[in-house]
């Protein structure tokens, strides 16, 4: 089973199941992992809220989990998901919509 760090968390990379696109990165604790496994929808530990957070609980943009992969050190996960809408709170499909160009961030055209 996954190994949580001293704060009780591990990183979770969220990837679109069909395309492989990385949608977001979040943290999971044991409660979030258990809720995700039970419901089939992604739950995370919100560090800013200090509580369990179901992705899409207010927006409706839930992430249906198709598969959970554990890395070789058992301290990170990849969630392969089907997204019901944008994954990013900004409304972008992915949280990774910018790249570094010199000393600035440039927004992707897509």
ABEGO torsion letter per residue (X at the ends): XBBBBAAGBBBBBBBBAAAGBBABBBBBBAAAAAAAAAAGBBBBBBAAAGBBBBBGAAAGBBBBBABBBBBAAGABBBBBBBBAEBABAAGBABABABBBBEABBBBBAX
